[in-house]
Amino acid sequence: MLSLLLHSIVASAFAFKQAPLVLQNGIRANEFTTFSTPSITNYAVHIKQHSTSSGSLDWCADDVKKATGYFETPQGFFFFALFDSRSSPQDDPFILWINGGPGCSSNLGLFMELGPCRVDPGGNSTSFNPYAWNSKANLLFLDQPVGVGFSYEKPGKKVGDSETAATEVDIFFQLLFFNLPRYAKNPVHLFGESYAGHYIPAIGRKIFRENNEAPSKNPNRIHVNLASIGIGNGWVRSLLQYDYFADYLIDEKYGPFITEEKYKSLKQKFPVCEFLGRQCERAPSKITCIPANYYCERAFAFPDEVKRNPYDVRMECDDEVAPCYTIQTDIDVYLNQKWVQELIGVDMEYVGCSGSVGTAFFYTGDGEFRYDTAVAELLEGDVKVLIYNGDADFVCNYIGSESWLNAMEWNGQGGYLAAPERPFIVEENEAGTFKTYGPLTYVKIYEAGHMVPYDKPVESLDMLTRWISESF
């Protein structure tokens, strides 16, 4: 896709005004092309293409066409990185990837999980990733909300809820497709992990509703060909997911990690969490949801005495002594190198996860808002949904995911509950299980933690390929 995108930018140089660009100090505005749309004011996209010629410096070891840039909104500037498909860019689907947190950069997904390259040990270079998701699709990584990664707020502005973030992403698609109409036909798949269990359903629902309302409400809207959403190890409905933290800790596949007494103690805390959570779900607001968030997070935090990685309980780890994933430190080192920042067009300190963004979301109560209802709305609108979970993750564990999936009310609930669980076979090995009914598919991946593409790159690419080719 990106090769056509860049061709269109060059071919339309006289159509797009090269507006003065004021980003951070040190950024050369003349390296960016700026475009917008007449029907959407106060928004713009600033994009910088990158050379793939032999001998040129490359910040991500893949010779596909690539670009970086900023999506400018009244709230601030969203950083993005866009990569061509290695297969057929003009025809392949378009995938948006967002990491979670809230407050964590999608550069983690790019350089650690499913992107075209991975940062090498030490953080001085990258290596080609043969299992990148742009093997089969055009791939966009977006740092959102503002304040995450290389994204940043305008003075006095901050986003602290998933719905506002969803509105901004919908407008981003409008700007891209207005200026590059040939991509409006490409299937769009929205993917993310962890707290993106909030972001992705919110974005999908926003796009779905705006598409349906467009003929009467906004005749100038560009139709976004929303094919599916996908959520990996997602935080979707906290009320149900909290209840299974204790069950996961005492499960015998990787544990048990707690005693029977500790298990009973944790389960005794759930009624208070449930009461507060139901008040939040009945009338979601700061007043009702912050207390639930505060109590439940502390009641069901990963026990200090269990010296394991809560994102992958197979790993012994004490993150107060050393980071559980050294590659995340390598990414920090790499993205703070001056030559890398000059290439991608940024000039600011990179931090993988923003505490201030997480705090902003906490004080709106957003973490307790339920998003299974958004998933159900999409399913009933015939938008496909893929939910997948690594079975070694505690934080967003598969037992909790299966709980909210089974409880989700939609017109296919009975059929989904009755659907058989089948082995997920990859290269003649059983890599997990899956079940599918109508537009909904759930995959459990064995021996994978919170970040499935990191732990199981072969299996995750196989899963994606089946999904976008509708062969599950």
N, C-alpha and C positions, 0 to 999 in steps of 0.2 A: 504494500500500500504506500509506504513512505516514498518509494522512488517516484510514484505518480504525484504524491503530495508535493515533493520538492520540485518536480517538473512544472506542476501547476503554479507554484510560487514564482518560479523564474519566468514562466510564460506570461504571468499576470503582473509583472513588476510595475507596469504603468497604471494598473488598476488599484494596487495597494499603495496607499500613501506611506512613505517612509517617515513616520511621525517621530518627533524627538522622544527618546525613551529615557525616562529617569527611573533607574532601578537602584542598585547599591553603588556606592563609590567604587570606581575602578572598572566598571563594566563599559565596554565600548559599544555604544548604541548602534553604530553603523554596521555591526555584525548581525543585527537582527532585522527581519522583515516583520512589519506590523500589519495585521488586518482585523477588520471588525465587520459589523453588519448594520445597515441603516435602521432596522427595526428594534435593535437592542443597544441602547445607549449606555455609556459608562463601563463598557466591557471591551476588551481587546485581547488578541493573542499576539505575542512577540516570539518569533521562532528563529532558530539558528540552525542551519544545516551543517553537517560535518563531512569532511573529505574522506573518501575511501581510497584515494590514489596511493599507489605503492610508495613507501618511504615517508608518508605523512604520519604525524603523531596520532595515536588513537587512544581514547580514554576507555574504550570497551572493546575487547579483542574479538570482534566479529566484523567481517567486511561488508555486511549489509548496509544499505542506506540508513542513516540515523539522524535524529535532530533532537535538540533540547530547546527549552524556552520557558516562557512565563505566560500564564493566563491571568490577565489583570481584571480585577473586580473592584467594586466600591470598598470591599473589606481588605483587599491586599493582593498579593501576587502568589499564584500557585505555580510551583515548579513542575515541569513534566519532562519526560524522556520518551522518545518515540522511535521504534525500530521496525524496519521492513520485515516481512516474512521471508524466510529462506526458501520458501517453496514457490508460491505464485502470488506476489503482493497485490496484483490487481484484482484477484478473485477471492483470496483467503479472507476469513473472518477478521474482525477487529476486536481485540480483547483489551479491556481496561483492567488494570491491576491496582489494588489499594491495600496497603498494610493496615494494621489495627492500632492498638494502644489503649485508649485513644491518645494520639500524639506521636506515633511512630512513623518514620519515613518509609515510603515505598522503595527507596533505594536499598532497603534491606531485602526486599523481594527481588530487585534487579541484580544486586551484586552477591547475594547469598543463596537465592532459591531458584527462580525460574527464568532469570534474565539471560541474555546472550553471552554474558561473561561472568566469571567469579573472581573476586579479589584474591590475589595470591597471599600466602603467609608473609607478614611483614608490612603489607599495605603499600607496596611500591609499584605494582603492576597488576594486570588481569590476565586470565586465561580463558580460552574459548570453552563455552559450555555446550557440549553436544546434545544435551537434553533440554535445552531452552524451549520455552513455549512458542517463541517465534519460529521454531521449526515448522509450525503449521498455521501460524496466524501473524497478523500485524499486531504489535504489542506496545501498549501505552502504559507507562508508570506515572502516577500522579501523586505528588505530595499534597495531601489535603487532610484536614482543613488548614487554613492559613496558620502559620506558626510551626508547621511540621517540616523537618528536614531543611531543604533550601527554600521553602515557602515562608513568606513573612507578611505581617499585618501592616496596614497603613496606620498612622498615628491614631490611637484611641479606638481601634477596631479589634474585635476578637470574635471568633466563632466558637460556641460552646455546646452545639447540639447537632444531631445527625440530619435533621430536616433542613436546616439552613445550608449545611454542606451539600445536601442532595440537590437543592435548587441551583447552587453554583455549578455543579457538574453538568446538570441538564443544559444550562446556558453554554457551557464549554462545548458540548456536542453541537449546539446550534451554530456557534461561530465556525467550527471546523467544517460542518456539512454545508453551510451557506457558501463559504468561500471555496470549498472543494466538493461540489455536488456529486461527483462520480462515486463518492464513498457512501452516499446515502443508501445505496443498494446493498452494501455489504452487511452481512449479519453481525450484530453487535452482541458481545458476551461480556457481562460485568462480573469480575472475579475479585475476591479478597479473602483475608483470613482474620481470625481472632475478633477484634472489635469491629471489623468490617462486616460481621454478622448483624451489626446495626447499619453501617454505611450502605452496604450493597442492596439490601431490601429497600432502604429509603430511596436510594438513587433509582433503582428499578421501578418502584411505585411512582415516583415523580415523573419519570419518562413515560411510563405506561399511561398515566392519567393525562398528561399533557398531549400525548399522541391522540388519545381518544377525544379530547375536548377541542383540539386544534381547529377543525373545520368551522366551528361557530365562534370560539373564543379568540383564536389567533390564526387567521387564514394564511399568514406568512410563515408559519412554523414549518421547519424541515422535519419530515417524518424520520424518526430514528428507528431503524430496523432491529428492534430489541428481540433477540432470539432466546437468550437465557440469562440467568444469574447463577453464580457458583460461589459457595461459601465453604472455606476450609477451616476446621476446628473453630467454629464461630460462636460468638457470644450473642445469642439471639433472644432468649427469654430467661432472664436471670432467676425469676421465681422458681422455675422448675430445675434449672441447672444447679443452683446452690444445694438442692436437696440430695444430690448424688455425689458431692465431694467426699463425704465420709464413706460411701459405698465403694468409690474408686480406690480410696486409700487402703481399704481392707481386702480388696480383690486379690486373688492369689496368682494371677498371671505374672505380674511383675513384683508383687508384694507378698504378704501384706506389709504395710509400712507403719501401721498403728496396732495397738492392742484392742481387744474386745471392749475394755473399759473406756478407752479413748473414743472408740467408735460410738458407743452408747452416749458418751458425753456430747459428741458433736451432733448426733441425731436429736438430742434433747434441746439443742439450740434452734433447731429449724422452725418450730411453731412460731416463735417470735419473728423470725425472718419471714415466714410465710404470711403472718398477719400484716406486717408492714408492707410486704410486697403486694399483697392484694389491695391494700389501700391505694398504693401507687397505681396499680393497673386499673382500678375503678375510676380514679380521677387523677390522671397523671399531671403533676405540677412539681415545682421545687419543694413546696411544703410537704407533699405526700411522698415524694420519691427520694429526697436526700436522706431522710432518716433510714429508709430501707437500705440504701446504698451504704451508708455509714455502718450500720449494724451488721449486715450480712457479709460485707467484705472482711470485716475484722473477725467475725465468728468463724468463717470458713477459710481463713488464710492458710496457706501451706504451712504445716507445723515446722517450727524452727529445728526441732530435734531430728527431723528427717533430712539428712544431708544429701539430698538428691536434687536434680534439676527439675523444677515443677513443670517445665515445658517438655521434658523427656525424662521420665522417671527411671529409665535404664541407666542414666548417667549419674555417677556420684559427683556432687558439686556443692560447694559452699560459696555462694556468690558474694559473701562478705569478704572472702579471701581472694578470689579470682573470678573473672567472668566465666559463665558456663559455656559461652560460645566465643572463642578467641577470634573467629572471623569477624564478629561485629566490631571488635577493637581495630582489626585490620581495615575494615571499611571506613571507620572514623579517620584513621591515619591517611588512607588513600584520598578520601574526598576533601581533606583539608590541605592537600598538597597544592601549591600555587599553580603548577603547570596544569593540573587536572581542572582546577577551577577556571583558569583562563580558557581552556578548551571548551568547557561546557557552558561558559558564560555566566558565572556567579562570582560573588566576592563577599563571602560571609563565613562565619564559623559553622561547620556542619556538626549537628548533634543528632544521633540516631533516633532518640525518643525525647520529646519535650515534656518536662514536668508541668510547665505552665499551661499547656493545652490540656493535659490530663486533669489539672485542677479546674480549669474552666468548664470542662464537661461534668466533673463531679458536682459543681455548684449549680448546674441546671437539673441534676437528677437523671441525666440522659442514660446512664448505665442501667437503670432499672426499667426504662421504657421497653415494652415488648415489641418485637418485630416479626414474630411468627404470623401476626395478622397481615402484615405487608406481604410476606411470602405467600400466604393463602390467597390474597387478592391477585397476585401475579399468576399463581397456578390456575385459578378460576378464569383468568384471562388468557389461558393457553400459552403463557410464557413458561418455558422449561426451567426447572430448578434442579441443580446438582448440589447436594450436601455431602461433604466428605470429611472423614476424621481419621487422624493417626491414633492408634490405640494406646500409645505410650505417653500421651499428654494428660496431665492432671488439670491444668487451668481451665481448658475447655474440653473436658473429657467426653469420650464417646457415649458413656452411659447417660450423661445429661443431654447430649444432642439427640439421642434416640428417644429420650423422654419428651422433649418438646415436639419432636417430629410426630410421635405417636399421638400426642394430645392435640395437635393442630387441627382445628375445625375447618374443613373445606369440602367441596363436593366429591372429592375422591378419597376421603379419609378411610372409609370402609374397605375400599379396594386396596389401598396401600397397606393397611393393617393385615389384610389377608394374603398379600403378595408373598411368595416364597423368598427366602434368603438363598442366594446362589454364590458359589465360589467365584472370586475375581482372579482369573488366571492371566498371568503375564509371563511370557517366554516359558510356558509349560510348568510354571510354578504357581502355587496358590498364594497370591499376594494379599488376600483379604477376602471380604464378602461384599455383595451388593444386593439391593432389592430395588425394584422399579415398578411404578404403576402410573400410567398416563404420563403427565409431564414431570413427575417427581422421581428422582433417583437418589439413593443414599449408598455411599461406598465407605466401608471401614477398611483402613489400610493397616496391615500387621507391621509391627516393628518400626513404627514411625511416630514421631512426636508432634509437637504443635505445628511445625513447619514441614508439611509432607514433601514438597518439592526439594527441600534440602536433604532430608533423610532418605527419600525414595525417588530419586530423579527419573529413573527408567519407568517406574510404575506410574508416577504422576503424569509423565508425558503420554504414556499409553492411555491413561484415564482421559486426559484432555482430548486426545485424538479420537477416541471412541465417542466422546461427548459431542464434539463439534461436527462429527460425521454422522451422528444419530445412529450409532451402531451398538449401544448398550442393550 
